[in-house]
Amino acid sequence: MKRFIPFTSSIKFIVQVMFFLLLLMMVYRLFFFYHYKPSNKPFSGSMMLLGLRYDLRIVAALGIVMNFLMMIPAFNFFKHKKNSTFWVGFLTLIFFVFLIAYGSDFYYYDYLKQRLSAAIVSFAQDAGISATMMWQTYPIVRILLFLLLCMWLFVWFIKKLLLKVQAQHADTTTKNKVVATIVFMLLLGFAVFGKIGQYPLRWSDAFNLSDDFKANTSLNPFQSFLSTLSFKKSGYDVKKVKEVYPTMATYLGIQQPNAEQLMFDRVHQANANFTNKPNIVIVICESFSAYKSSMFGNALNATPYFNSMCQQGIFFERCFTPAFGTARGVWATVTGIPDVEDNKTASRNPAAVNQHSIMNDFEGYEKMYFLGGSTTWANIRGVLKNNIIGLQIFEEDHFKAKKVDVWGISDKNLFLEANNILAQQNKPFISIIQTADNHRPYTIPAEDQQAFKVLNYPADTLKKYGFDDNGQYNAFRYADFCFQQFIEAAKKQPYFNNTIFVFVGDHGLRGDAGNLFPQSFTKQGILAEHVPLLFYAPKFLQPQRIAAPASQLDVLPTVAHLANQQYTNTTLGVNLFDTTIQKHRVAFIADPDTRTIGVVGNDYYYAKSLNTGAIDFVSVKNNNAIVPNKITDSIKANMASLTDAFYYSSKYLLLNNKKRLQ
């Protein structure tokens, strides 16, 4: 019986090439760290280990390509010795790409303090200026000589390695070759995936280190370049931003406007006579579409409990999310900036991951985030951990309850487990709970089906009142059931009487609202952004229903005001109880699907298509046509100005709202 050879000669060759490149990548990381590290920045083993995993993804991908080529007889140098020339040329080209990537990365960071980004492509538009700047700034001749030396040494190394492997080559059985190849490819595939779990290793995992420099050090230029490739056109026109700045500054009430420095800071002082520190619980509610809920007279009455809460709290009936989509909704709530990215969500853009959040101004507060699934989704974890100092994240692996579907544990169990954790806190806290069940596959857990009675209606009845099917209708009802379980459980805990609960939808849903709202809500599609917003604190807040426009952007500034926190607002949200802007407040919408931007005011909705430039100006109070006159023309012009101001300011702030060091 022949001895089983675990690795074929070709696999040994591939492994040695991979190891050589991996070693060089790690040496570069050490050099990068010690060359660029700020003073008193300690060395981090976790940073290096994570960096090794990123590097392994790249060399494993190369290993897969090499293995496929080696399986083709025409490229296998054990079959044809003349193919050694191909491999020397192929690997030299790969090494050249590595040198260019790492050389560009080193000087890109030196220039911009960012790892290599796809934005470097934009420098080619001014190639002459960029080349002259490089020539006048860096020792280009010495750099080129060094690169040539590295290339020569690599060619020498590969030739020696090929000769060594060919000399040690030993045939093995076809069966062993197949087994070894399958095992090797599986290992390489796992290395490319990068981690055990539902999601692959992503750039955002670096920012779990909660340190910008360590996060940047752990990345490699291939990871950072490829991660930003979809965002190479992201950016802003600084001339446009400065043009709209006076409009934005006036609207926001910026105390010291500065169009040259584009200052958005507004410092809000606390009332020294108010010493209580109430807890804050913000619930971001999945697909909480206003027209499907009970608060607006929908006859199917899907949210009776939440409707009763709205009658006991301050309910904003005209709240709009700045965009459609959960990731965009979470982003807007946490950062206060509309997500106006065209290609993907801002949370997926490495250049936008550094953001100031008012949550950091809650000094002395415990900060928590609860999600029944994984925050790796849409790279939300990187945004949260990198920007909210001391944040504790509780997700599916932290809970006792078992997963019920792709979104993790049920919302009911999420609420109850969050309630138990909140009840154990000895300090004031601000927490966010993000729900997920009001979403396909519309799971109603078996453990709740006795307490929660499923209802079914004919298809025409469901359609009449805005529901696609009974699954969607019951999922909406189950969301209300979960709210009730949470609030009733919280009422039994001491923290309840000193807590402000905030409920806001992550986004609405498109559809037909029928006669529940003016036709503009359906025709212009703003049902996709229309959500309930409730501030619920029976011990603090007097019941009130407010028709003035509100936005997700306003949540954190408003709760900071209610909690009497001193805070610095650097973004586009406002305190909803600030009477100085209440009369002319608007809600900005940038719909990523229709590429429409606009603002909703007290009476009208103004929208502009980014594709065609077409304008909509319609009533949100009734179905009457707007009669052009001096008053309506003035309102339209003002809303047009605010639309551009919000849009261009958002483009700027996505990349220029860095968190404040504390």
DOKOL-673482 format. One record per residue (C-alpha): residue number from 1; x, y, z; residue in three letters. Coordinates in steps of 0.2 Angstrom, whole numbers, plus 5000, padded with zeros to 4 digits. Layout:
BEGIN
num	east	north	up	residuo
NUM	X	Y	Z	ALA
...
This chain:
BEGIN
num	east	north	up	residuo
1	5000	5000	5000	MET
2	5007	5017	4995	LYS
3	5011	5030	5008	ARG
4	4998	5044	5008	PHE
5	5007	5061	5004	ILE
6	4997	5075	5012	PRO
7	5004	5088	5001	PHE
8	5008	5087	4983	THR
9	5023	5095	4976	SER
10	5013	5109	4968	SER
11	5004	5113	4985	ILE
12	5021	5114	4994	LYS
13	5026	5126	4981	PHE
14	5010	5137	4983	ILE
15	5012	5136	5002	VAL
16	5030	5142	5001	GLN
17	5025	5157	4990	VAL
18	5010	5161	5001	MET
19	5021	5160	5017	PHE
20	5035	5172	5009	PHE
21	5022	5185	5004	LEU
22	5013	5183	5021	LEU
23	5030	5186	5030	LEU
24	5033	5202	5020	LEU
25	5016	5209	5023	MET
26	5018	5206	5042	MET
27	5035	5214	5041	VAL
28	5028	5229	5032	TYR
29	5014	5230	5046	ARG
30	5027	5231	5060	LEU
31	5037	5245	5050	PHE
32	5020	5254	5047	PHE
33	5016	5254	5065	PHE
34	5033	5260	5072	TYR
35	5035	5273	5058	HIS
36	5018	5281	5060	TYR
37	5012	5277	5078	LYS
38	5008	5292	5089	PRO
39	5018	5295	5104	SER
40	5014	5283	5119	ASN
41	5004	5271	5108	LYS
42	5007	5254	5114	PRO
43	5010	5239	5103	PHE
44	4995	5228	5101	SER
45	4995	5209	5098	GLY
46	4977	5209	5094	SER
47	4980	5222	5080	MET
48	4994	5211	5073	MET
49	4983	5195	5074	LEU
50	4969	5203	5065	LEU
51	4981	5210	5052	GLY
52	4987	5192	5049	LEU
53	4970	5187	5046	ARG
54	4967	5201	5033	TYR
55	4984	5196	5025	ASP
56	4979	5178	5024	LEU
57	4964	5182	5014	ARG
58	4974	5190	5001	ILE
59	4987	5177	4999	VAL
60	4974	5163	5001	ALA
61	4965	5171	4986	ALA
62	4981	5170	4976	LEU
63	4984	5152	4982	GLY
64	4967	5147	4974	ILE
65	4972	5155	4958	VAL
66	4989	5147	4958	MET
67	4981	5130	4962	ASN
68	4968	5131	4948	PHE
69	4982	5136	4936	LEU
70	4993	5121	4942	MET
71	4979	5109	4938	MET
72	4980	5114	4920	ILE
73	4993	5103	4912	PRO
74	4999	5117	4900	ALA
75	5004	5127	4916	PHE
76	5010	5114	4927	ASN
77	5029	5115	4928	PHE
78	5031	5097	4934	PHE
79	5023	5092	4917	LYS
80	5033	5103	4907	HIS
81	5049	5111	4914	LYS
82	5048	5125	4901	LYS
83	5033	5132	4911	ASN
84	5045	5138	4924	SER
85	5047	5153	4913	THR
86	5028	5157	4914	PHE
87	5028	5155	4933	TRP
88	5043	5166	4935	VAL
89	5034	5179	4925	GLY
90	5017	5177	4933	PHE
91	5023	5178	4951	LEU
92	5035	5192	4947	THR
93	5020	5202	4940	LEU
94	5010	5198	4956	ILE
95	5025	5204	4966	PHE
96	5025	5220	4956	PHE
97	5007	5223	4960	VAL
98	5011	5220	4979	PHE
99	5025	5232	4978	LEU
100	5015	5245	4970	ILE
101	5001	5243	4982	ALA
102	5011	5244	4997	TYR
103	5022	5258	4991	GLY
104	5007	5268	4986	SER
105	4999	5263	5003	ASP
106	5014	5270	5013	PHE
107	5014	5287	5005	TYR
108	4995	5288	5003	TYR
109	4995	5287	5022	TYR
110	5009	5299	5024	ASP
111	4999	5311	5014	TYR
112	4981	5309	5019	LEU
113	4983	5298	5035	LYS
114	4972	5285	5027	GLN
115	4976	5268	5021	ARG
116	4976	5266	5002	LEU
117	4958	5270	4995	SER
118	4950	5269	4978	ALA
119	4949	5287	4979	ALA
120	4967	5287	4973	ILE
121	4960	5284	4956	VAL
122	4953	5302	4956	SER
123	4971	5308	4956	PHE
124	4973	5302	4938	ALA
125	4962	5316	4933	GLN
126	4976	5328	4937	ASP
127	4990	5316	4933	ALA
128	5002	5330	4929	GLY
129	4999	5339	4945	ILE
130	4999	5323	4956	SER
131	5016	5317	4948	ALA
132	5024	5334	4950	THR
133	5019	5335	4968	MET
134	5026	5317	4971	MET
135	5042	5322	4963	TRP
136	5044	5337	4973	GLN
137	5039	5329	4989	THR
138	5047	5312	4989	TYR
139	5064	5304	4984	PRO
140	5056	5296	4968	ILE
141	5073	5290	4961	VAL
142	5078	5281	4977	ARG
143	5061	5273	4978	ILE
144	5062	5267	4961	LEU
145	5079	5260	4963	LEU
146	5073	5251	4979	PHE
147	5058	5244	4970	LEU
148	5070	5237	4956	LEU
149	5081	5229	4969	LEU
150	5066	5221	4977	CYS
151	5060	5214	4960	MET
152	5078	5207	4956	TRP
153	5078	5198	4973	LEU
154	5061	5191	4970	PHE
155	5065	5184	4953	VAL
156	5081	5176	4960	TRP
157	5071	5169	4975	PHE
158	5057	5162	4964	ILE
159	5069	5154	4952	LYS
160	5079	5145	4967	LYS
161	5062	5140	4974	LEU
162	5056	5132	4958	LEU
163	5073	5122	4956	LEU
164	5071	5116	4974	LYS
165	5053	5110	4972	VAL
166	5057	5102	4955	GLN
167	5072	5093	4962	ALA
168	5061	5086	4977	GLN
169	5046	5082	4966	HIS
170	5039	5065	4970	ALA
171	5024	5057	4961	ASP
172	5008	5052	4971	THR
173	4993	5043	4967	THR
174	4978	5052	4958	THR
175	4967	5048	4973	LYS
176	4979	5057	4985	ASN
177	4981	5071	4973	LYS
178	4962	5074	4972	VAL
179	4960	5072	4991	VAL
180	4975	5084	4995	ALA
181	4968	5097	4982	THR
182	4951	5097	4989	ILE
183	4957	5099	5007	VAL
184	4969	5112	5002	PHE
185	4956	5122	4992	MET
186	4944	5121	5007	LEU
187	4957	5128	5019	LEU
188	4960	5142	5007	LEU
189	4942	5145	5005	GLY
190	4940	5146	5024	PHE
191	4955	5158	5025	ALA
192	4947	5170	5012	VAL
193	4931	5170	5022	PHE
194	4941	5174	5037	GLY
195	4931	5170	5052	LYS
196	4919	5157	5059	ILE
197	4901	5164	5058	GLY
198	4887	5170	5046	GLN
199	4897	5184	5039	TYR
200	4915	5185	5032	PRO
201	4929	5195	5039	LEU
202	4926	5213	5034	ARG
203	4936	5230	5035	TRP
204	4924	5235	5048	SER
205	4930	5221	5060	ASP
206	4946	5232	5062	ALA
207	4937	5245	5070	PHE
208	4931	5234	5084	ASN
209	4948	5238	5091	LEU
210	4941	5255	5096	SER
211	4957	5264	5090	ASP
212	4958	5272	5073	ASP
213	4977	5270	5072	PHE
214	4977	5252	5077	LYS
215	4962	5248	5065	ALA
216	4971	5256	5051	ASN
217	4987	5247	5055	THR
218	4978	5230	5055	SER
219	4971	5233	5037	LEU
220	4981	5230	5022	ASN
221	4981	5240	5006	PRO
222	4971	5227	4996	PHE
223	4958	5226	5009	GLN
224	4956	5244	5011	SER
225	4957	5248	4992	PHE
226	4944	5234	4987	LEU
227	4933	5239	5002	SER
228	4932	5257	4995	THR
229	4931	5253	4977	LEU
230	4912	5255	4977	SER
231	4914	5272	4984	PHE
232	4928	5279	4973	LYS
233	4915	5292	4967	LYS
234	4910	5297	4984	SER
235	4914	5314	4990	GLY
236	4908	5332	4989	TYR
237	4909	5348	4979	ASP
238	4917	5360	4992	VAL
239	4911	5375	4981	LYS
240	4893	5369	4982	LYS
241	4894	5365	5001	VAL
242	4900	5383	5004	LYS
243	4887	5390	4993	GLU
244	4873	5382	5003	VAL
245	4881	5384	5020	TYR
246	4873	5401	5024	PRO
247	4856	5393	5021	THR
248	4860	5378	5032	MET
249	4868	5388	5045	ALA
250	4853	5399	5047	THR
251	4841	5384	5047	TYR
252	4851	5375	5061	LEU
253	4854	5391	5071	GLY
254	4873	5389	5071	ILE
255	4880	5401	5084	GLN
256	4896	5405	5075	GLN
257	4894	5402	5057	PRO
258	4910	5401	5046	ASN
259	4908	5397	5028	ALA
260	4927	5395	5025	GLU
261	4930	5382	5039	GLN
262	4912	5375	5036	LEU
263	4908	5375	5055	MET
264	4892	5365	5060	PHE
265	4895	5365	5079	ASP
266	4881	5370	5090	ARG
267	4885	5369	5109	VAL
268	4870	5366	5120	HIS
269	4872	5370	5138	GLN
270	4863	5360	5152	ALA
271	4852	5368	5165	ASN
272	4862	5368	5182	ALA
273	4846	5367	5192	ASN
274	4841	5351	5184	PHE
275	4852	5337	5192	THR
276	4842	5321	5188	ASN
277	4850	5310	5175	LYS
278	4835	5300	5167	PRO
279	4839	5284	5157	ASN
280	4837	5284	5139	ILE
281	4830	5269	5129	VAL
282	4829	5271	5110	ILE
283	4820	5258	5100	VAL
284	4823	5257	5082	ILE
285	4808	5248	5075	CYS
286	4810	5237	5059	GLU
287	4798	5243	5044	SER
288	4787	5253	5056	PHE
289	4777	5261	5042	SER
290	4765	5274	5048	ALA
291	4751	5271	5037	TYR
292	4750	5252	5042	LYS
293	4749	5257	5060	SER
294	4734	5261	5071	SER
295	4738	5279	5075	MET
296	4732	5285	5059	PHE
297	4715	5276	5058	GLY
298	4720	5260	5048	ASN
299	4704	5249	5051	ALA
300	4714	5233	5053	LEU
301	4721	5241	5069	ASN
302	4738	5232	5069	ALA
303	4746	5242	5083	THR
304	4733	5245	5097	PRO
305	4745	5244	5111	TYR
306	4757	5256	5103	PHE
307	4743	5268	5099	ASN
308	4738	5268	5118	SER
309	4756	5273	5122	MET
310	4756	5287	5109	CYS
311	4741	5294	5119	GLN
312	4751	5294	5134	GLN
313	4767	5302	5127	GLY
314	4773	5315	5114	ILE
315	4769	5308	5097	PHE
316	4776	5316	5081	PHE
317	4764	5310	5068	GLU
318	4774	5318	5053	ARG
319	4791	5310	5056	CYS
320	4801	5305	5040	PHE
321	4817	5295	5039	THR
322	4831	5303	5028	PRO
323	4832	5288	5017	ALA
324	4824	5271	5014	PHE
325	4833	5256	5022	GLY
326	4838	5249	5039	THR
327	4856	5252	5038	ALA
328	4853	5270	5032	ARG
329	4840	5272	5046	GLY
330	4852	5266	5060	VAL
331	4866	5277	5053	TRP
332	4855	5293	5053	ALA
333	4849	5289	5071	THR
334	4866	5287	5078	VAL
335	4876	5300	5068	THR
336	4863	5313	5064	GLY
337	4868	5314	5046	ILE
338	4857	5308	5031	PRO
339	4865	5293	5022	ASP
340	4866	5301	5004	VAL
341	4878	5288	4997	GLU
342	4873	5282	4980	ASP
343	4881	5265	4978	ASN
344	4880	5257	4995	LYS
345	4876	5263	5012	THR
346	4888	5275	5022	ALA
347	4890	5261	5035	SER
348	4900	5251	5022	ARG
349	4911	5265	5017	ASN
350	4928	5264	5026	PRO
351	4931	5283	5023	ALA
352	4915	5287	5033	ALA
353	4917	5276	5047	VAL
354	4924	5289	5059	ASN
355	4909	5299	5065	GLN
356	4904	5310	5080	HIS
357	4889	5305	5089	SER
358	4879	5314	5103	ILE
359	4879	5298	5112	MET
360	4897	5302	5118	ASN
361	4891	5318	5126	ASP
362	4881	5307	5139	PHE
363	4895	5308	5152	GLU
364	4893	5296	5166	GLY
365	4881	5285	5157	TYR
366	4882	5267	5152	GLU
367	4880	5265	5133	LYS
368	4873	5249	5126	MET
369	4866	5242	5109	TYR
370	4855	5227	5108	PHE
371	4851	5217	5092	LEU
372	4844	5200	5091	GLY
373	4855	5195	5076	GLY
374	4873	5201	5072	SER
375	4879	5219	5071	THR
376	4892	5213	5057	THR
377	4877	5215	5045	TRP
378	4880	5231	5034	ALA
379	4896	5234	5044	ASN
380	4886	5242	5058	ILE
381	4897	5235	5072	ARG
382	4912	5245	5065	GLY
383	4902	5261	5065	VAL
384	4896	5258	5083	LEU
385	4912	5252	5091	LYS
386	4923	5264	5083	ASN
387	4913	5280	5087	ASN
388	4904	5277	5103	ILE
389	4916	5276	5117	ILE
390	4913	5262	5130	GLY
391	4899	5255	5120	LEU
392	4893	5237	5125	GLN
393	4885	5228	5111	ILE
394	4873	5213	5115	PHE
395	4869	5202	5100	GLU
396	4863	5185	5097	GLU
397	4878	5176	5105	ASP
398	4875	5185	5121	HIS
399	4857	5180	5124	PHE
400	4850	5164	5132	LYS
401	4836	5163	5119	ALA
402	4839	5153	5104	LYS
403	4838	5160	5086	LYS
404	4821	5158	5077	VAL
405	4827	5164	5060	ASP
406	4840	5173	5050	VAL
407	4838	5188	5060	TRP
408	4842	5180	5076	GLY
409	4832	5178	5092	ILE
410	4814	5185	5092	SER
411	4810	5203	5096	ASP
412	4800	5198	5111	LYS
413	4815	5189	5119	ASN
414	4827	5203	5113	LEU
415	4816	5215	5123	PHE
416	4815	5204	5138	LEU
417	4833	5200	5139	GLU
418	4837	5219	5136	ALA
419	4825	5223	5150	ASN
420	4834	5211	5162	ASN
421	4851	5219	5158	ILE
422	4845	5237	5160	LEU
423	4837	5232	5177	ALA
424	4854	5227	5183	GLN
425	4862	5244	5179	GLN
426	4869	5254	5194	ASN
427	4872	5270	5183	LYS
428	4861	5280	5171	PRO
429	4861	5272	5154	PHE
430	4858	5276	5136	ILE
431	4854	5261	5126	SER
432	4847	5257	5108	ILE
433	4837	5242	5105	ILE
434	4835	5237	5086	GLN
435	4821	5225	5081	THR
436	4820	5214	5066	ALA
437	4805	5203	5066	ASP
438	4793	5214	5056	ASN
439	4803	5208	5041	HIS
440	4802	5193	5030	ARG
441	4801	5179	5033	PRO
442	4788	5186	5046	TYR
443	4792	5173	5059	THR
444	4780	5171	5073	ILE
445	4789	5160	5086	PRO
446	4780	5144	5091	ALA
447	4782	5149	5110	GLU
448	4771	5165	5107	ASP
449	4758	5158	5096	GLN
450	4746	5154	5110	GLN
451	4747	5171	5118	ALA
452	4748	5180	5101	PHE
453	4733	5175	5091	LYS
454	4736	5175	5072	VAL
455	4722	5184	5062	LEU
456	4719	5181	5044	ASN
457	4709	5193	5032	TYR
458	4704	5191	5013	PRO
459	4717	5197	5001	ALA
460	4706	5212	4995	ASP
461	4704	5218	5013	THR
462	4722	5217	5016	LEU
463	4726	5226	5000	LYS
464	4713	5240	5004	LYS
465	4722	5244	5020	TYR
466	4740	5243	5014	GLY
467	4746	5225	5018	PHE
468	4753	5213	5005	ASP
469	4747	5197	5014	ASP
470	4743	5190	5031	ASN
471	4761	5186	5034	GLY
472	4765	5205	5034	GLN
473	4750	5210	5043	TYR
474	4753	5197	5058	ASN
475	4771	5202	5058	ALA
476	4766	5220	5061	PHE
477	4754	5214	5075	ARG
478	4768	5204	5082	TYR
479	4779	5220	5083	ALA
480	4765	5228	5094	ASP
481	4764	5212	5104	PHE
482	4783	5213	5108	CYS
483	4781	5232	5112	PHE
484	4768	5227	5125	GLN
485	4779	5213	5132	GLN
486	4793	5225	5134	PHE
487	4784	5240	5142	ILE
488	4774	5229	5154	GLU
489	4790	5220	5160	ALA
490	4799	5237	5161	ALA
491	4785	5244	5172	LYS
492	4790	5231	5185	LYS
493	4807	5237	5186	GLN
494	4814	5252	5197	PRO
495	4822	5260	5182	TYR
496	4806	5262	5172	PHE
497	4800	5278	5181	ASN
498	4816	5287	5178	ASN
499	4817	5282	5159	THR
500	4813	5291	5143	ILE
501	4808	5278	5130	PHE
502	4809	5283	5111	VAL
503	4802	5273	5097	PHE
504	4806	5277	5079	VAL
505	4804	5267	5063	GLY
506	4820	5263	5054	ASP
507	4810	5266	5038	HIS
508	4793	5265	5031	GLY
509	4786	5255	5017	LEU
510	4780	5259	4999	ARG
511	4762	5255	4995	GLY
512	4745	5263	4993	ASP
513	4739	5273	5008	ALA
514	4722	5275	5001	GLY
515	4712	5289	5009	ASN
516	4722	5288	5025	LEU
517	4734	5302	5019	PHE
518	4734	5314	5005	PRO
519	4738	5307	4988	GLN
520	4755	5314	4988	SER
521	4761	5301	5001	PHE
522	4757	5287	4989	THR
523	4761	5296	4972	LYS
524	4777	5304	4977	GLN
525	4782	5288	4987	GLY
526	4786	5296	5004	ILE
527	4777	5282	5013	LEU
528	4794	5273	5011	ALA
529	4800	5286	5024	GLU
530	4785	5290	5034	HIS
531	4787	5282	5052	VAL
532	4780	5285	5069	PRO
533	4791	5294	5082	LEU
534	4786	5293	5100	LEU
535	4794	5300	5116	PHE
536	4786	5290	5131	TYR
537	4790	5294	5149	ALA
538	4773	5295	5159	PRO
539	4783	5302	5174	LYS
540	4791	5316	5164	PHE
541	4781	5320	5148	LEU
542	4764	5327	5146	GLN
543	4754	5319	5132	PRO
544	4754	5328	5116	GLN
545	4752	5325	5097	ARG
546	4763	5336	5086	ILE
547	4760	5338	5067	ALA
548	4776	5348	5064	ALA
549	4789	5338	5053	PRO
550	4802	5328	5062	ALA
551	4816	5316	5057	SER
552	4827	5302	5063	GLN
553	4841	5315	5063	LEU
554	4833	5324	5078	ASP
555	4832	5309	5090	VAL
556	4848	5311	5099	LEU
557	4848	5330	5100	PRO
558	4830	5329	5107	THR
559	4834	5316	5120	VAL
560	4850	5325	5125	ALA
561	4839	5340	5128	HIS
562	4826	5330	5138	LEU
563	4840	5322	5148	ALA
564	4847	5340	5152	ASN
565	4864	5335	5144	GLN
566	4877	5347	5138	GLN
567	4881	5342	5121	TYR
568	4889	5348	5105	THR
569	4879	5345	5089	ASN
570	4889	5344	5074	THR
571	4877	5337	5061	THR
572	4860	5341	5054	LEU
573	4848	5335	5067	GLY
574	4839	5348	5079	VAL
575	4831	5348	5096	ASN
576	4812	5345	5092	LEU
577	4807	5355	5107	PHE
578	4817	5371	5101	ASP
579	4804	5383	5098	THR
580	4815	5395	5088	THR
581	4814	5384	5073	ILE
582	4798	5374	5076	GLN
583	4787	5384	5063	LYS
584	4799	5382	5048	HIS
585	4806	5365	5052	ARG
586	4807	5352	5038	VAL
587	4812	5334	5036	ALA
588	4825	5330	5023	PHE
589	4823	5314	5012	ILE
590	4835	5307	5000	ALA
591	4827	5291	4992	ASP
592	4842	5280	4986	PRO
593	4830	5270	4975	ASP
594	4822	5284	4965	THR
595	4837	5295	4967	ARG
596	4826	5309	4973	THR
597	4830	5322	4986	ILE
598	4818	5334	4994	GLY
599	4810	5341	5010	VAL
600	4793	5339	5019	VAL
601	4787	5355	5027	GLY
602	4771	5359	5037	ASN
603	4761	5360	5021	ASP
604	4771	5355	5006	TYR
605	4783	5342	4999	TYR
606	4796	5348	4987	TYR
607	4807	5335	4978	ALA
608	4820	5335	4964	LYS
609	4826	5320	4953	SER
610	4844	5319	4953	LEU
611	4843	5309	4937	ASN
612	4832	5321	4927	THR
613	4831	5337	4937	GLY
614	4811	5335	4937	ALA
615	4803	5345	4951	ILE
616	4788	5340	4962	ASP
617	4779	5352	4973	PHE
618	4764	5345	4981	VAL
619	4753	5347	4996	SER
620	4754	5336	5011	VAL
621	4739	5343	5019	LYS
622	4726	5339	5006	ASN
623	4723	5334	4987	ASN
624	4721	5351	4981	ASN
625	4732	5357	4967	ALA
626	4744	5371	4972	ILE
627	4740	5388	4964	VAL
628	4756	5398	4959	PRO
629	4757	5415	4968	ASN
630	4769	5425	4977	LYS
631	4767	5415	4993	ILE
632	4768	5398	4986	THR
633	4782	5403	4974	ASP
634	4792	5409	4989	SER
635	4789	5393	4999	ILE
636	4794	5383	4984	LYS
637	4810	5393	4982	ALA
638	4814	5391	5000	ASN
639	4811	5373	5000	MET
640	4822	5371	4985	ALA
641	4836	5380	4994	SER
642	4834	5369	5009	LEU
643	4834	5353	4999	THR
644	4851	5358	4991	ASP
645	4858	5364	5008	ALA
646	4853	5347	5016	PHE
647	4860	5337	5002	TYR
648	4877	5345	4999	TYR
649	4880	5347	5018	SER
650	4876	5329	5020	SER
651	4889	5324	5006	LYS
652	4902	5334	5015	TYR
653	4898	5329	5033	LEU
654	4898	5310	5029	LEU
655	4917	5312	5027	LEU
656	4920	5327	5039	ASN
657	4911	5323	5055	ASN
658	4925	5315	5064	LYS
659	4922	5310	5082	LYS
660	4929	5321	5096	ARG
661	4942	5314	5107	LEU
662	4938	5314	5125	GLN
